[in-house]
Amino acid sequence: MMDQNLLERVNPVFNTAKMTVFQLAAAGEQDAVRVAEKLNLSFEETQNSVSTTVSPEQMTTNVILVETRWRTCAAIAEKTGCKTVVDLPCGYTPRAKAMSQKGIAYYGLDLPAAISEAEPAILSLIDEDKRSSVHFCGVDATNGESLKAALKDAEGPVCITTEGLLMYFTDSEVGALCDNIRMILKEHGGCWVTADPEAGMQYIMTMQPIAGDRFMEIMMKSKTTAEDKSDVIVGGNSLNVSPMGDVALNMKNAMMFLARHGLKAERMILSEHMPEINSLDKITPEQAQAIKQNMQKCAYWKITAMDTETAVDTADLKAEDFDMQASVTGDTLILSLKGRVDTLTAPNLLALFERVKAEHALSDVSIDCGDLEYISSAGLRVLLIMQKSCPNGVKLSGINQVVREILVQTGFDAILDIAE
């Protein structure tokens, strides 16, 4: 079993899910309260970060947003009529219990580090006769084979729900996710319901009535908190509709991004699908009414696969196709990587590096990337750990165009030594 510490270090983004379940508990969702208690979560641990302290307005807004997202996505998923819900990522929220009670099969997919903690906590809330319809699996959303394996027993059309995932992805990662979603929908049928593309708009429309003129200051603080917790730059991909500038154009570009990956979207106006939100009782009636009216301007997206076969599958390698060879020459660690370095495989790379470093005084790392097909943010984080640990840093050679574009998009081309 992989060391939990390694899993957390290569991809700490799952820590934001602990923020979410605590906020859902604060909204009065009793099963979320039980999960938070089982995990011994505290306000300080889940809401504040190394550089920010959550204000009352920020906490109130976050609680309303999380409850709205959680209840509305579930309501839309049920309305689709799909008898299988795929929660990607499932985080620590207790949706599995609600779905199992309604006779809906539930697949909770998330990073292995999150699943190892969430699965026992959530299963303990579910009656034993209902547990057979609940499935948890550690995956990397950019790795198509890991998703396919997790859903191998899923029956009938599926409704995939995504809340709070896309904002942490780069363009290459969200593109791989779209290809994988299309693969699942083509195989199983169904749809993808996501709150993420217009999350920025919804945040502003919720924050304004609560914070007034301070909403922009608080919004930026929330962004900083999320980045501190996840160690990822938030909101930097083409599927996040920026609420700044020409929103209509930004939305059109996001729709075009989906189309390039063989997907099409229908906007589900939030005010038309939003059930009763308990946390709105915690603010003034005037603020609650203003938020409800603002939700007429926001939408969740119901996404389906196009009939066209032009989409490119970027996830054709199996997780087990990953391989690495290592040797030490003088004070240089020489690595050769094959396949994908993502959340599922990056811990192995980190473990190898730290084992070698404990035995040798390394000055640098030289990596042959000739057979490296893809690297996610988890893999990049391991490269950064290597870079900071070795006086002469990391040198990459033989990288292909896909990997080069990822390095450029993320700014790693300016951090690492890349041979032409």
C-alpha positions in Angstrom: 0.0 0.0 0.0 1.4 3.4 -1.0 2.5 5.7 1.9 -0.2 8.2 2.6 2.4 10.9 3.0 3.7 10.4 -0.5 0.1 10.5 -1.9 -0.5 13.9 -0.2 2.8 15.4 -1.2 2.4 14.7 -5.0 -1.1 16.1 -5.1 -2.3 18.0 -2.0 -5.4 19.4 -3.9 -7.6 16.9 -2.1 -7.2 19.1 1.0 -9.7 21.5 -0.5 -12.3 18.7 -0.2 -11.9 18.9 3.6 -12.8 22.6 3.4 -15.9 21.6 1.5 -17.2 18.9 3.8 -16.7 21.2 6.8 -18.6 24.0 5.0 -21.4 21.5 4.2 -21.5 20.6 7.8 -21.8 24.3 8.7 -24.8 24.4 6.4 -26.6 21.9 8.7 -26.2 18.7 6.7 -26.1 16.2 9.5 -24.3 13.4 7.6 -21.5 15.9 6.7 -21.3 16.8 10.4 -20.8 13.1 11.2 -18.1 12.8 8.5 -16.3 15.9 9.8 -16.4 14.5 13.3 -15.0 11.1 12.2 -12.1 12.9 10.5 -11.6 15.2 13.4 -11.7 18.3 11.2 -11.6 21.7 12.7 -12.4 25.2 11.4 -8.8 26.3 11.7 -7.5 23.3 9.8 -10.0 23.3 7.0 -10.8 27.0 6.4 -7.7 29.1 7.2 -4.5 28.7 5.2 -0.8 29.6 5.6 -1.5 33.1 4.4 -5.2 33.8 4.9 -7.7 33.9 7.7 -11.3 33.4 6.7 -13.6 36.3 7.4 -17.3 35.8 8.5 -18.5 37.1 5.1 -16.2 34.6 3.3 -17.3 31.7 5.4 -21.0 32.6 4.9 -20.5 32.8 1.2 -18.6 29.5 1.0 -21.2 27.7 3.0 -24.1 28.9 0.7 -22.1 28.1 -2.4 -21.2 24.6 -1.3 -24.7 23.7 -0.1 -26.2 25.2 -3.3 -23.8 23.2 -5.5 -24.2 20.0 -3.5 -28.0 20.0 -3.4 -28.5 21.3 -7.0 -26.1 18.8 -8.7 -27.8 16.0 -6.8 -31.3 17.3 -7.8 -30.3 17.6 -11.5 -28.6 14.1 -11.4 -31.8 12.5 -10.1 -33.9 14.3 -12.8 -31.8 12.8 -15.6 -33.2 9.4 -14.7 -29.8 7.7 -14.7 -29.6 4.8 -12.2 -25.9 5.3 -11.7 -24.2 8.4 -10.4 -20.5 8.8 -10.8 -19.2 11.5 -8.4 -15.9 12.9 -9.8 -14.4 13.9 -7.4 -16.5 12.6 -4.5 -14.4 14.2 -1.8 -15.7 13.6 1.7 -19.3 14.5 1.2 -22.0 11.9 2.1 -23.8 11.9 -1.3 -23.3 8.1 -1.4 -25.8 7.6 1.5 -28.5 9.8 -0.2 -28.1 8.0 -3.5 -28.1 4.5 -2.0 -31.3 5.2 -0.1 -33.0 6.1 -3.4 -31.9 3.0 -5.2 -29.3 4.7 -7.3 -25.9 3.0 -7.7 -23.1 5.3 -6.6 -19.4 5.4 -7.7 -17.3 7.8 -5.7 -14.0 8.5 -7.5 -11.2 10.7 -6.2 -7.5 10.8 -5.6 -6.2 7.7 -3.7 -5.3 9.9 -0.7 -8.9 11.1 -0.4 -10.5 7.7 -1.0 -8.4 6.1 1.7 -9.9 8.5 4.3 -13.3 9.1 2.9 -14.4 5.5 2.1 -14.5 4.2 5.7 -16.0 7.4 7.1 -18.8 7.5 4.6 -19.5 3.7 4.5 -20.0 3.8 8.3 -23.1 6.1 7.7 -24.7 3.6 5.3 -26.9 0.7 6.3 -25.3 -2.6 5.5 -28.1 -3.7 3.1 -27.4 -0.6 1.0 -23.6 -0.8 0.8 -23.5 -3.1 -2.2 -24.7 -0.2 -4.4 -21.8 2.0 -3.2 -18.4 1.9 -4.8 -15.3 3.9 -4.1 -12.1 3.9 -6.1 -8.9 5.9 -6.3 -8.3 7.4 -9.8 -6.6 10.1 -11.7 -9.2 12.0 -13.7 -6.7 12.5 -16.5 -6.0 8.8 -16.8 -8.7 7.1 -18.9 -7.7 3.6 -18.0 -8.1 4.2 -14.3 -11.6 5.6 -14.9 -12.5 2.7 -17.1 -11.3 0.2 -14.5 -13.3 1.9 -11.8 -16.5 1.8 -13.8 -16.1 -1.7 -15.3 -19.2 -2.9 -13.4 -21.3 0.2 -13.9 -24.7 -0.6 -15.5 -26.9 1.6 -17.8 -26.6 5.3 -18.5 -24.5 7.2 -16.0 -24.7 10.7 -14.7 -21.2 12.1 -13.9 -21.2 14.9 -11.4 -18.3 17.3 -11.1 -18.1 20.0 -8.4 -15.0 22.0 -7.7 -12.5 20.0 -9.8 -12.0 21.9 -13.1 -10.7 25.0 -11.4 -7.5 23.2 -10.3 -6.7 21.8 -13.8 -4.4 23.1 -16.5 -5.6 23.1 -20.1 -3.9 19.8 -20.8 -5.4 18.2 -17.8 -9.0 19.4 -18.5 -8.6 18.4 -22.1 -7.6 14.9 -21.0 -10.6 14.8 -18.6 -13.0 15.8 -21.4 -11.6 13.0 -23.6 -12.1 10.6 -20.8 -15.6 11.8 -20.0 -16.5 11.4 -23.7 -15.1 7.9 -23.6 -17.3 7.0 -20.6 -20.4 8.5 -22.1 -19.9 6.8 -25.5 -19.5 3.5 -23.7 -22.3 3.8 -21.0 -24.5 6.6 -22.3 -25.8 9.4 -20.0 -24.5 12.8 -19.3 -22.0 14.9 -17.3 -23.4 17.5 -14.9 -20.9 20.1 -13.7 -21.1 23.2 -11.6 -17.6 24.3 -12.5 -17.5 26.3 -15.8 -19.5 29.2 -14.3 -18.3 28.8 -10.7 -16.6 32.2 -10.8 -19.8 33.9 -11.8 -21.8 32.2 -9.2 -19.2 33.2 -6.5 -19.5 36.8 -7.5 -23.3 36.7 -7.6 -23.4 35.2 -4.1 -20.7 37.3 -2.6 -22.0 40.7 -3.7 -25.2 40.8 -1.6 -23.3 39.6 1.5 -20.0 41.6 1.3 -21.1 44.7 -0.6 -18.2 46.8 -1.7 -15.7 44.3 -0.1 -16.7 41.4 -2.4 -13.7 41.7 -4.7 -11.3 41.8 -1.8 -12.9 38.7 -0.2 -13.1 36.9 -3.5 -9.4 37.3 -4.0 -8.7 36.1 -0.5 -10.8 33.0 -1.2 -8.8 32.3 -4.3 -5.6 32.6 -2.3 -6.9 30.2 0.3 -7.8 27.6 -2.3 -4.3 27.9 -3.9 -2.6 27.6 -0.5 -4.6 24.4 0.2 -4.2 22.9 -3.2 -0.7 24.2 -4.2 -2.2 24.9 -7.6 -3.0 28.1 -9.5 -6.8 28.3 -9.6 -8.9 29.0 -12.6 -6.3 28.8 -15.4 -8.0 26.7 -18.1 -10.2 27.2 -21.1 -13.3 25.5 -19.5 -13.5 28.0 -16.7 -15.7 30.8 -17.9 -14.0 33.9 -16.6 -16.5 36.4 -15.1 -14.1 39.2 -16.1 -14.2 40.9 -19.5 -16.5 39.7 -22.2 -18.4 36.9 -20.5 -20.4 35.9 -23.6 -17.1 35.5 -25.5 -15.5 33.6 -22.7 -18.5 31.2 -22.6 -18.4 30.7 -26.3 -14.7 29.8 -26.1 -15.5 27.3 -23.4 -18.2 25.7 -25.5 -15.8 25.5 -28.4 -13.2 23.9 -26.2 -15.8 21.2 -25.3 -16.7 20.8 -29.0 -13.0 20.1 -29.9 -13.2 17.2 -27.5 -16.5 15.8 -28.9 -18.8 17.2 -26.3 -21.7 19.7 -26.2 -23.3 21.5 -23.3 -26.7 22.7 -22.3 -26.9 25.5 -19.7 -29.2 24.6 -16.8 -30.2 27.9 -15.2 -29.4 27.6 -11.5 -32.6 29.3 -10.2 -34.8 26.9 -12.1 -33.1 23.8 -10.6 -32.0 24.9 -7.1 -33.9 23.2 -4.3 -34.4 24.8 -0.8 -31.0 26.0 0.5 -30.9 26.0 4.3 -27.9 28.3 4.7 -29.8 31.2 3.1 -31.6 31.4 6.5 -28.4 32.5 8.0 -28.4 35.9 6.2 -31.0 38.7 6.0 -34.2 38.1 3.9 -33.0 40.9 1.6 -29.6 39.3 1.0 -31.3 35.9 0.4 -33.7 37.3 -2.1 -30.9 39.1 -4.0 -28.9 35.9 -4.2 -31.9 33.9 -5.5 -32.5 36.6 -8.2 -28.8 36.5 -9.1 -28.9 32.8 -9.7 -31.0 33.5 -12.8 -27.8 34.6 -14.4 -25.8 31.5 -13.5 -26.0 28.0 -14.8 -24.7 24.5 -14.3 -23.8 22.6 -17.5 -25.3 19.3 -18.7 -22.8 17.9 -21.1 -23.3 15.0 -23.6 -21.2 13.3 -26.2 -21.4 14.5 -29.8 -22.1 11.9 -32.5 -18.8 12.9 -34.3 -15.8 10.6 -34.0 -13.3 13.4 -34.4 -12.3 13.8 -30.8 -8.8 12.7 -30.0 -8.3 10.3 -27.1 -5.3 11.4 -25.1 -5.5 8.7 -22.4 -4.7 5.5 -24.3 -2.0 4.3 -22.0 -2.8 2.1 -19.0 -1.6 3.1 -15.5 0.5 -0.1 -15.4 2.3 1.0 -18.6 4.3 3.4 -16.5 7.9 2.4 -16.0 11.1 4.0 -14.9 14.7 3.1 -14.9 17.3 4.6 -12.6 21.0 4.7 -12.1 23.5 6.9 -10.3 26.7 8.2 -12.0 28.9 10.2 -9.7 26.5 12.6 -8.0 23.9 12.5 -10.8 20.7 10.5 -10.7 19.9 9.3 -14.2 16.2 8.5 -14.9 14.3 7.2 -17.9 10.6 7.6 -17.8 8.0 5.7 -19.8 4.2 6.3 -20.1 2.3 8.6 -17.8 3.4 10.4 -14.7 0.2 11.3 -13.0 -1.4 11.1 -9.5 -1.4 7.3 -9.7 2.3 6.9 -10.7 4.0 10.1 -9.4 4.2 8.7 -5.8 6.4 5.9 -7.1 8.7 8.4 -8.8 9.0 10.5 -5.6 9.6 7.4 -3.5 12.5 6.3 -5.8 14.0 9.7 -5.7 14.0 10.1 -2.0 15.3 6.5 -1.5 18.3 7.3 -3.8 18.8 10.7 -2.3 19.0 9.1 1.2 21.8 6.9 -0.1 23.7 9.3 -2.3 24.7 13.0 -2.2 23.0 14.1 -5.4 23.8 17.3 -7.2 21.4 16.9 -10.1 18.9 14.7 -11.9 19.0 13.9 -15.6 15.7 12.6 -17.0 15.3 10.9 -20.4 11.7 11.7 -21.5 11.9 10.0 -24.9 9.1 7.5 -23.8 7.2 9.9 -21.5 3.7 10.4 -23.0 2.1 12.7 -20.4 2.8 14.4 -17.1 0.1 15.9 -14.8 0.4 18.5 -12.1 1.2 15.7 -9.7 4.2 14.7 -11.8 5.3 18.3 -12.2 5.2 18.7 -8.4 7.7 15.8 -8.1 10.0 17.4 -10.6 9.8 20.6 -8.5 10.7 18.7 -5.4 13.7 17.2 -7.2 14.7 20.7 -8.5 14.6 22.2 -5.0 16.5 19.2 -3.5 19.5 19.2 -5.9 21.9 22.1 -6.2 22.2 21.8 -10.0 18.5 21.0 -10.5 16.8 18.8 -13.1 17.5 18.4 -16.8 15.0 17.0 -19.2 15.8 15.6 -22.6 13.9 13.9 -25.4 10.5 15.5 -24.5 7.7 15.2 -27.1 5.4 18.0 -28.2 2.6 17.1 -25.8 4.9 17.2 -22.8 6.6 20.4 -24.0 3.2 22.2 -24.3 2.4 21.1 -20.7 5.7 22.5 -19.5 5.1 25.8 -21.3 1.5 26.1 -20.1 2.5 25.6 -16.5 5.7 27.8 -16.7 8.0 24.8 -15.9 9.9 25.5 -19.1 11.4 28.5 -17.2 12.1 26.4 -14.1 13.8 23.3 -15.5 16.7 22.8 -17.8 15.2 21.4 -21.1 17.4 20.1 -23.8 16.4 21.1 -27.3 
